[in-house]
Amino acid sequence: MRLRFLCALALFIAQPAFANDEAASDECAQANSTIEMVTCLSGQYEALEIKRLALEEKIAQEAEEYDSYVEEEESRKGRSVEQGDIARKSYESYRHDECKRQAYLAGAGTIASLGKIGCLIQLTEQRIEILEQEER
């Protein structure tokens, strides 16, 4: 009974990330233990993180190209890349701290792990949406 509750909680927390990926949601819902659930959700998070990092890299390359064209204003040269790095580091710091807080609020033991991974999935999915809009 407790395992079903934990699985339902983790999927609820991660729901925004799985909104477009029902197969991933179903796969994790089939977990037989909290360790299997955490492992499954961790795999989903890792896939999202790879996608986020690829988008960050593409946007950084575009920023470098932009900065190379800003020759008339010396004070702006290189600033696009610099500001992108600051934004990325700030996001990563916020995500780390917020998910640590979510794990604490979820409770002790495996429920904390589920709270943290659910938070990581949710915030990473949100960041991907922002980066995809920026990329357009």
TABEL-V419508 format. One record per residue. RES is the residue in three letters. SS is DSSP state (H for helix, E for strand, C for the rest). Layout:
res | ss
RES | SS
RES | SS
This chain:
res | ss
MET | C
ARG | H
LEU | H
ARG | H
PHE | H
LEU | H
CYS | H
ALA | H
LEU | H
ALA | H
LEU | H
PHE | H
ILE | H
ALA | H
GLN | H
PRO | H
ALA | H
PHE | H
ALA | C
ASN | C
ASP | C
GLU | H
ALA | H
ALA | H
SER | H
ASP | H
GLU | H
CYS | H
ALA | H
GLN | C
ALA | C
ASN | C
SER | C
THR | H
ILE | H
GLU | H
MET | H
VAL | H
THR | H
CYS | H
LEU | H
SER | H
GLY | H
GLN | H
TYR | H
GLU | H
ALA | H
LEU | H
GLU | H
ILE | H
LYS | H
ARG | H
LEU | H
ALA | H
LEU | H
GLU | H
GLU | H
LYS | H
ILE | H
ALA | H
GLN | H
GLU | H
ALA | H
GLU | H
GLU | H
TYR | H
ASP | H
SER | H
TYR | H
VAL | C
GLU | C
GLU | C
GLU | C
GLU | H
SER | H
ARG | H
LYS | C
GLY | C
ARG | H
SER | H
VAL | H
GLU | H
GLN | H
GLY | H
ASP | H
ILE | H
ALA | H
ARG | H
LYS | H
SER | H
TYR | H
GLU | H
SER | H
TYR | H
ARG | H
HIS | H
ASP | H
GLU | H
CYS | H
LYS | H
ARG | H
GLN | H
ALA | H
TYR | H
LEU | H
ALA | H
GLY | C
ALA | C
GLY | C
THR | H
ILE | H
ALA | H
SER | H
LEU | H
GLY | H
LYS | H
ILE | H
GLY | H
CYS | H
LEU | H
ILE | H
GLN | H
LEU | H
THR | H
GLU | H
GLN | H
ARG | H
ILE | H
GLU | H
ILE | H
LEU | H
GLU | H
GLN | H
GLU | H
GLU | H
ARG | C
